[in-house]
Amino acid sequence: MTDLIEARTKKNFFTEMMFLANTTGVDQKEYIKNIIELARLLKKYLKDRDLIKKIEFEPNKYWKSIANKKSIYNIDGGQLSLSIPGSASFGIRVGVLRNRPGDQSDNWCDFSESQTLTSNLVDRDNSHYEQQEEEFVMKYDKMLTGSRMIMEASEVVKQQLGKGKWDKPSTNDIIYLHGPIAYESTMYHLATDEENPIPPFKKEFCKTLFPDINNVFFKDLKKKELDIEFRYFLPLYSEILKQIQASKIPTYGVVERIGGVVSPGPVMNAVIDELFHNQTKRSYGRLYELKLKKLERTWDIKPVGTPSDGNEIEKKFKRRSVKDDIIFDLILDPGEYISPVQIIKQPEGKWPRGKYSYVSMHSHLAEPFATFLKVSEDKRPFRIETLNVLDSYDEDMKLTFHSAKLLPQYCFPLGLDTVDKLSKVPSWLRNSMRSNYINNLLRKTLESNASKQQINMMLKSFVSGRNWWVRPK
């Protein structure tokens, strides 16, 4: 009889596994067989050590138990951009949706937002701002993405401290951020690029990120009064993450889609290390990072095998690429999640080098704890991250699970799905701006006595999915 793990490999979205197998030249049948064996083995180990937790779905009982007792804060951001040639993002918006399940008053649900134009982000007086090289434009886009991440993380701190629209939340409340609670910092730190320097943030913008500049972890930030050296992504983000970590308000980042094809992924890599107490000193291995940052192991368990056994399992993953959400979909049943495990997002090999004072801040960056929660057999489990595992963790997972069950066709926390839509620039505004742009450009083209070929090229450039017209016939 086919067991559940084998049956799950027949799901439609497991075709991605077949694609990965094909690109690596692995026989697909053999690939599936080995992935099933890996999943069975890891599920057994996790079960034996009581590391898989189960949530019972009891909607009526659960929602009544927390009625009018808990505030839920949902945070997400977006960038304003238009689908027209040559356009770039020119605005960033961060929204916060607060709701209280069971509250019968008019204040049971409320929304707040903050926004800024990208022209108010960068300090033109201290940079080569007018560069037009393609590489510079790409890095400038990355800077805008980093700016949104900073604003989202800063909003978390503001809500934790009660510096937003509402009073300070209690430890019984919860804060969700749409996306990781911590990103890999060096990916967005472009200050030391000598060929295409990225401008620093404006001092006025930086001051809005900290509710109290006198109450910061990194004293140089306060002492230097936001000198240019500290007005880049890494020092700002490092400080904000430390403030999030210090709070006792339950705070979680919920990752909707898992990118990349690294195998094993960050969570599975940590799971293997914890299960086998792997002592191998790889160049940038997890144990090396734990010792370097003076972090403790997450799970206080007896190892399930020898370190060499762990090495063999890790090699199997590297030979058969499989993303974390896929392998955990095989392992977990609906309503299950693994005990949180600390992952490494700021590896020493990627730390920035140089004489700048903020470089040392990177070594103190908080590393998140992560789990995967499976809501339904129809959808992949999603990753949940936190910088501080509190006593309320299991209760917080129960809330996350029941909230995600409110969207049966989507299986994602309802509040985050709602604030995601509220934080995006409304389509009526985006479409009207695009229409005005097109009409104005068409009028000026006709007034310039352009040729028929030039007019046709201009019109085709506005067609959605316009790659078709440049293909050879």
C-alpha positions as CSV (number, residue, x, y, z in Angstrom):
1,M,0.0,0.0,0.0
2,T,1.3,3.4,-0.9
3,D,2.2,5.5,2.1
4,L,1.5,9.2,2.5
5,I,5.1,10.3,1.6
6,E,5.1,8.4,-1.6
7,A,1.5,9.6,-2.5
8,R,2.6,13.2,-1.9
9,T,5.1,13.0,-4.7
10,K,2.2,12.7,-7.2
11,K,1.0,16.2,-6.5
12,N,0.9,18.7,-9.3
13,F,3.4,21.1,-7.8
14,F,6.0,18.3,-7.4
15,T,6.7,18.6,-11.1
16,E,9.3,21.1,-10.0
17,M,11.2,18.2,-8.5
18,M,11.2,16.6,-11.9
19,F,12.6,19.7,-13.4
20,L,15.4,19.9,-10.9
21,A,16.2,16.2,-11.5
22,N,16.3,16.7,-15.2
23,T,18.6,19.7,-15.0
24,T,21.1,17.8,-12.8
25,G,21.1,14.8,-15.2
26,V,19.6,12.4,-12.5
27,D,17.2,9.6,-13.5
28,Q,13.8,10.8,-12.4
29,K,12.5,7.5,-11.0
30,E,15.7,7.0,-9.1
31,Y,15.5,10.6,-7.9
32,I,11.9,10.2,-6.6
33,K,12.9,6.9,-4.9
34,N,15.8,8.5,-3.0
35,I,13.9,11.6,-2.0
36,I,11.1,9.4,-0.5
37,E,13.7,7.4,1.4
38,L,15.3,10.6,2.7
39,A,11.9,12.0,3.8
40,R,10.9,8.8,5.6
41,L,14.2,8.6,7.4
42,L,14.1,12.3,8.5
43,K,10.5,12.0,9.6
44,K,11.4,9.0,11.8
45,Y,14.3,10.9,13.4
46,L,12.2,14.0,14.0
47,K,9.3,11.9,15.5
48,D,11.7,9.9,17.7
49,R,13.0,13.1,19.3
50,D,9.5,14.6,19.6
51,L,10.5,17.5,17.3
52,I,7.3,17.5,15.2
53,K,4.5,19.3,16.9
54,K,0.8,18.8,16.1
55,I,-2.0,21.4,16.1
56,E,-5.6,20.3,16.3
57,F,-8.0,22.2,14.0
58,E,-10.8,23.4,16.3
59,P,-12.0,26.7,14.8
60,N,-15.1,27.3,17.0
61,K,-13.3,26.4,20.2
62,Y,-10.1,28.3,19.4
63,W,-11.5,31.6,18.1
64,K,-13.9,31.8,21.1
65,S,-10.9,31.2,23.5
66,I,-9.0,34.3,22.2
67,A,-12.0,36.5,21.6
68,N,-11.3,40.1,22.5
69,K,-8.0,39.0,24.2
70,K,-5.4,39.4,21.5
71,S,-4.4,42.1,19.0
72,I,-2.8,41.0,15.7
73,Y,-0.5,43.3,13.9
74,N,0.2,42.5,10.2
75,I,2.9,44.4,8.3
76,D,3.8,44.5,4.7
77,G,5.3,46.9,2.1
78,G,5.3,47.6,-1.6
79,Q,7.0,49.7,-4.3
80,L,5.2,52.0,-6.7
81,S,6.2,51.3,-10.3
82,L,4.7,51.4,-13.7
83,S,4.8,48.8,-16.5
84,I,6.2,51.2,-19.0
85,P,9.6,51.4,-20.8
86,G,12.3,53.1,-18.8
87,S,10.2,53.4,-15.6
88,A,11.7,52.8,-12.2
89,S,10.1,52.5,-8.7
90,F,9.4,56.0,-7.4
91,G,7.7,55.3,-4.1
92,I,7.7,52.9,-1.1
93,R,4.7,52.2,1.0
94,V,4.5,50.2,4.3
95,G,1.1,49.3,5.7
96,V,0.0,47.9,9.1
97,L,-3.3,46.2,9.7
98,R,-4.4,45.6,13.3
99,N,-7.3,43.5,14.2
100,R,-8.8,42.0,17.4
101,P,-10.7,38.7,16.9
102,G,-14.0,38.7,18.7
103,D,-14.0,42.5,19.4
104,Q,-17.5,43.9,18.8
105,S,-16.5,47.5,18.7
106,D,-15.8,49.7,15.7
107,N,-12.1,49.5,16.4
108,W,-11.8,45.7,15.9
109,C,-9.9,46.3,12.6
110,D,-7.8,49.4,11.7
111,F,-5.2,50.3,9.1
112,S,-2.2,52.6,9.1
113,E,0.5,53.4,6.5
114,S,3.7,55.2,5.9
115,Q,5.2,56.1,2.6
116,T,8.0,58.0,1.0
117,L,9.2,58.9,-2.5
118,T,12.4,57.4,-3.7
119,S,13.7,60.9,-4.4
120,N,13.6,61.5,-0.6
121,L,15.8,58.5,0.1
122,V,19.2,59.2,-1.3
123,D,21.7,62.0,-0.4
124,R,22.6,63.5,-3.8
125,D,25.2,65.8,-2.2
126,N,27.4,62.9,-1.2
127,S,27.4,60.6,-4.2
128,H,27.8,60.3,-8.0
129,Y,24.1,60.4,-8.4
130,E,23.7,61.0,-12.1
131,Q,25.4,57.7,-13.3
132,Q,23.5,56.0,-16.1
133,E,25.4,52.7,-16.6
134,E,23.2,49.6,-16.7
135,E,25.1,48.0,-13.8
136,F,24.5,51.1,-11.7
137,V,20.8,51.0,-12.4
138,M,20.6,47.4,-11.4
139,K,22.3,48.1,-8.1
140,Y,20.1,51.1,-7.6
141,D,17.1,48.9,-7.9
142,K,18.6,46.6,-5.3
143,M,19.0,49.7,-3.0
144,L,15.3,50.4,-3.4
145,T,14.4,46.9,-2.4
146,G,16.7,47.2,0.6
147,S,15.0,50.5,1.4
148,R,11.6,48.8,1.5
149,M,13.0,46.1,3.8
150,I,14.4,48.7,6.2
151,M,11.1,50.5,6.3
152,E,9.2,47.3,7.0
153,A,11.6,46.2,9.8
154,S,11.6,49.7,11.3
155,E,7.8,49.6,11.3
156,V,8.0,46.4,13.4
157,V,10.1,48.2,16.0
158,K,7.6,51.1,16.0
159,Q,4.7,48.8,16.6
160,Q,6.6,46.9,19.3
161,L,7.3,50.2,21.1
162,G,3.8,51.6,20.6
163,K,5.2,54.5,18.5
164,G,2.7,54.0,15.7
165,K,-1.0,54.7,15.5
166,W,-1.9,52.5,18.5
167,D,-0.8,51.9,22.1
168,K,2.1,49.6,22.9
169,P,1.1,45.9,22.4
170,S,1.2,43.5,25.3
171,T,3.1,40.2,25.4
172,N,-0.2,38.5,24.7
173,D,-0.4,40.2,21.3
174,I,1.4,39.2,18.1
175,I,3.2,40.9,15.2
176,Y,3.5,39.4,11.7
177,L,5.8,40.6,9.0
178,H,5.1,39.5,5.4
179,G,8.4,38.0,4.4
180,P,11.6,36.9,6.3
181,I,12.2,38.5,9.7
182,A,15.8,38.9,8.6
183,Y,17.4,39.0,5.2
184,E,21.0,38.3,4.2
185,S,22.4,41.8,4.8
186,T,25.4,41.8,2.5
187,M,23.2,41.2,-0.5
188,Y,21.9,44.8,-0.2
189,H,24.9,46.5,1.2
190,L,26.5,48.4,-1.8
191,A,28.4,51.2,0.0
192,T,31.9,49.8,-0.7
193,D,31.5,49.4,-4.4
194,E,34.2,51.6,-5.8
195,E,33.2,51.2,-9.5
196,N,29.5,52.1,-9.1
197,P,29.1,53.7,-5.7
198,I,25.5,53.8,-4.4
199,P,24.4,57.1,-2.6
200,P,23.9,57.0,1.1
201,F,20.4,57.5,2.6
202,K,19.4,61.0,3.6
203,K,19.9,61.8,7.3
204,E,16.2,62.9,7.5
205,F,15.1,59.5,6.3
206,C,17.4,57.7,8.7
207,K,16.0,59.6,11.6
208,T,12.5,58.4,10.8
209,L,13.7,54.8,11.2
210,F,14.5,55.1,14.9
211,P,11.8,56.1,17.4
212,D,14.5,57.0,19.9
213,I,18.0,57.6,18.5
214,N,19.4,57.8,22.0
215,N,18.3,54.2,22.8
216,V,20.3,52.2,20.3
217,F,22.5,49.1,20.7
218,F,25.4,50.2,18.5
219,K,26.7,53.3,20.3
220,D,28.7,54.5,17.3
221,L,25.4,55.1,15.6
222,K,24.4,57.5,18.4
223,K,27.9,59.0,18.8
224,K,28.4,59.7,15.1
225,E,24.9,61.2,14.8
226,L,24.2,59.3,11.5
227,D,27.3,60.4,9.7
228,I,27.5,59.2,6.1
229,E,29.4,56.1,7.1
230,F,26.3,54.9,9.0
231,R,23.7,55.9,6.4
232,Y,23.9,52.7,4.4
233,F,21.9,49.5,4.4
234,L,24.1,47.3,6.7
235,P,24.5,49.6,9.7
236,L,20.8,50.7,9.7
237,Y,19.5,47.1,9.2
238,S,21.8,45.7,11.9
239,E,20.6,48.2,14.4
240,I,16.9,47.6,13.6
241,L,17.2,43.8,13.8
242,K,18.9,44.1,17.2
243,Q,15.9,46.1,18.4
244,I,13.4,43.6,17.1
245,Q,15.3,40.8,18.8
246,A,15.3,42.6,22.2
247,S,11.5,42.9,22.3
248,K,9.3,40.5,24.3
249,I,6.4,41.0,21.9
250,P,5.9,37.8,19.8
251,T,7.1,38.8,16.3
252,Y,7.3,36.5,13.3
253,G,8.2,36.8,9.6
254,V,6.1,34.6,7.4
255,V,7.7,33.6,4.1
256,E,5.1,32.8,1.4
257,R,7.4,31.6,-1.4
258,I,10.8,29.8,-1.0
259,G,13.3,30.9,-3.6
260,G,16.6,29.4,-4.7
261,V,17.6,25.8,-5.4
262,V,20.2,25.4,-2.6
263,S,20.0,21.8,-1.3
264,P,19.9,21.2,1.6
265,G,18.2,24.6,2.2
266,P,19.0,26.7,5.4
267,V,16.4,25.0,7.6
268,M,17.1,21.4,6.5
269,N,20.9,22.1,6.8
270,A,20.3,23.2,10.4
271,V,18.0,20.2,11.1
272,I,20.7,17.8,9.9
273,D,23.3,19.5,12.0
274,E,21.1,19.4,15.1
275,L,20.1,15.8,14.7
276,F,23.6,14.4,14.2
277,H,25.6,16.9,16.2
278,N,27.8,17.2,13.2
279,Q,31.4,18.2,14.2
280,T,32.8,18.6,10.7
281,K,34.6,22.0,10.5
282,R,33.7,22.9,6.9
283,S,34.9,26.3,5.7
284,Y,31.5,27.9,6.1
285,G,29.6,25.1,7.8
286,R,26.9,25.8,10.3
287,L,29.0,24.5,13.3
288,Y,31.8,26.9,12.4
289,E,29.3,29.8,12.4
290,L,27.8,28.8,15.7
291,K,31.2,28.8,17.4
292,L,32.2,32.0,15.7
293,K,29.1,33.8,16.8
294,K,29.0,32.1,20.2
295,L,25.5,30.6,19.6
296,E,24.2,27.5,21.3
297,R,22.6,24.5,19.7
298,T,18.9,24.9,19.5
299,W,17.7,21.4,20.3
300,D,18.7,19.7,23.6
301,I,18.5,16.2,22.3
302,K,20.6,13.0,22.0
303,P,22.0,12.7,18.5
304,V,20.2,10.2,16.3
305,G,23.4,9.0,14.7
306,T,27.1,9.7,14.2
307,P,28.4,12.9,12.6
308,S,29.4,10.8,9.6
309,D,25.8,9.7,9.2
310,G,24.8,13.4,9.0
311,N,27.5,14.0,6.4
312,E,26.1,11.2,4.2
313,I,22.6,12.6,4.4
314,E,23.9,16.0,3.5
315,K,25.7,14.5,0.5
316,K,22.5,12.9,-0.7
317,F,20.7,16.3,-0.6
318,K,23.5,17.9,-2.6
319,R,23.3,15.1,-5.2
320,R,19.5,15.4,-5.5
321,S,18.4,19.1,-5.3
322,V,15.2,19.6,-3.3
323,K,14.0,22.8,-1.7
324,D,13.1,23.0,1.9
325,D,9.4,23.5,1.4
326,I,9.2,20.4,-0.8
327,I,11.0,18.1,1.6
328,F,9.0,19.3,4.5
329,D,5.7,18.9,2.6
330,L,6.7,15.2,2.3
331,I,7.6,15.0,6.0
332,L,4.7,16.9,7.6
333,D,1.0,16.2,7.9
334,P,-1.5,19.1,8.0
335,G,-1.4,21.0,11.3
336,E,2.3,19.9,11.9
337,Y,5.4,22.0,12.3
338,I,8.9,21.3,13.5
339,S,10.4,22.8,16.7
340,P,12.1,26.0,15.7
341,V,15.8,25.7,14.8
342,Q,18.3,28.5,14.4
343,I,19.6,29.1,10.9
344,I,22.5,31.1,9.6
345,K,21.8,34.0,7.3
346,Q,24.9,36.1,7.8
347,P,27.8,33.7,7.1
348,E,31.2,34.9,8.0
349,G,32.5,34.4,4.4
350,K,30.1,37.1,3.2
351,W,30.8,39.7,5.9
352,P,32.0,43.0,4.4
353,R,35.6,43.8,4.9
354,G,37.3,47.2,5.3
355,K,38.2,49.9,7.8
356,Y,34.7,51.3,8.3
357,S,33.3,51.2,11.9
358,Y,30.1,49.6,10.9
359,V,31.8,46.4,9.6
360,S,32.0,45.1,13.2
361,M,28.2,45.5,13.5
362,H,27.6,42.7,11.0
363,S,29.2,40.1,13.2
364,H,26.5,40.9,15.9
365,L,23.6,40.5,13.5
366,A,20.8,38.4,15.0
367,E,20.3,35.0,13.4
368,P,16.7,33.8,13.1
369,F,15.0,30.7,14.3
370,A,12.8,29.0,11.7
371,T,10.1,26.3,11.3
372,F,7.8,25.1,8.5
373,L,4.1,24.9,9.2
374,K,1.9,22.8,7.0
375,V,-1.7,23.9,6.8
376,S,-3.2,21.7,4.0
377,E,-2.3,18.8,1.7
378,D,-3.1,21.1,-1.2
379,K,-0.5,23.7,-0.5
380,R,3.2,23.6,0.4
381,P,4.1,24.5,4.0
382,F,5.4,28.0,4.6
383,R,8.4,29.1,6.6
384,I,8.0,31.1,9.8
385,E,11.0,33.0,11.3
386,T,11.5,34.8,14.6
387,L,14.5,36.4,16.3
388,N,13.4,35.4,19.8
389,V,11.7,32.2,20.7
390,L,9.3,33.0,23.6
391,D,7.2,30.9,25.9
392,S,4.2,31.7,23.8
393,Y,5.7,30.1,20.6
394,D,3.4,27.0,20.5
395,E,0.3,29.2,21.1
396,D,1.5,31.6,18.4
397,M,1.8,28.7,15.9
398,K,-1.8,27.7,16.8
399,L,-3.0,31.2,15.9
400,T,-1.0,31.2,12.7
401,F,-2.4,27.8,11.7
402,H,-6.1,28.8,12.4
403,S,-5.6,32.1,10.7
404,A,-4.2,30.4,7.6
405,K,-7.2,28.0,7.6
406,L,-9.5,31.0,7.0
407,L,-8.1,31.0,3.4
408,P,-8.6,27.4,2.4
409,Q,-7.7,27.9,-1.2
410,Y,-4.5,29.9,-0.3
411,C,-3.4,28.6,3.1
412,F,-1.7,31.8,4.3
413,P,-2.5,34.0,7.4
414,L,-5.5,36.0,6.6
415,G,-4.2,39.3,8.0
416,L,-1.0,39.1,6.0
417,D,-2.9,38.4,2.8
418,T,-5.2,41.4,3.5
419,V,-2.4,43.9,4.3
420,D,-0.5,42.7,1.2
421,K,-3.4,43.9,-0.9
422,L,-3.8,47.2,1.1
423,S,-0.1,48.0,0.9
424,K,0.1,47.7,-2.8
425,V,-0.5,50.7,-5.0
426,P,-4.1,50.5,-6.1
427,S,-4.6,49.3,-9.7
428,W,-6.8,52.3,-10.6
429,L,-4.0,54.7,-9.8
430,R,-1.3,52.6,-11.5
431,N,-3.4,52.1,-14.6
432,S,-4.5,55.7,-14.9
433,M,-0.9,56.9,-14.6
434,R,0.2,54.5,-17.3
435,S,-2.7,55.5,-19.6
436,N,-1.8,59.2,-19.2
437,Y,1.8,58.4,-20.0
438,I,0.9,56.4,-23.1
439,N,-1.5,59.1,-24.4
440,N,1.0,61.9,-23.8
441,L,3.9,59.9,-25.6
442,L,1.6,59.0,-28.5
443,R,0.5,62.6,-29.0
444,K,4.1,63.9,-29.0
445,T,5.2,61.2,-31.4
446,L,2.5,62.2,-33.9
447,E,3.3,65.8,-33.5
448,S,6.9,65.1,-34.3
449,N,6.0,63.8,-37.8
450,A,7.4,60.4,-37.0
451,S,7.4,57.7,-39.6
452,K,4.9,54.9,-39.7
453,Q,7.5,52.4,-38.6
454,Q,8.5,54.6,-35.6
455,I,4.8,54.9,-34.6
456,N,4.3,51.1,-34.8
457,M,7.4,50.4,-32.7
458,M,6.2,52.9,-30.1
459,L,2.8,51.2,-30.0
460,K,4.2,47.7,-29.7
461,S,6.4,48.7,-26.8
462,F,3.3,49.2,-24.7
463,V,1.8,45.7,-25.4
464,S,1.9,43.4,-22.3
465,G,4.3,40.5,-22.8
466,R,5.7,42.3,-25.7
467,N,8.6,39.9,-26.5
468,W,6.5,38.3,-29.3
469,W,7.2,41.0,-31.8
470,V,10.9,40.7,-31.7
471,R,11.0,37.0,-32.4
472,P,12.1,35.7,-35.8
473,K,9.3,34.6,-38.0
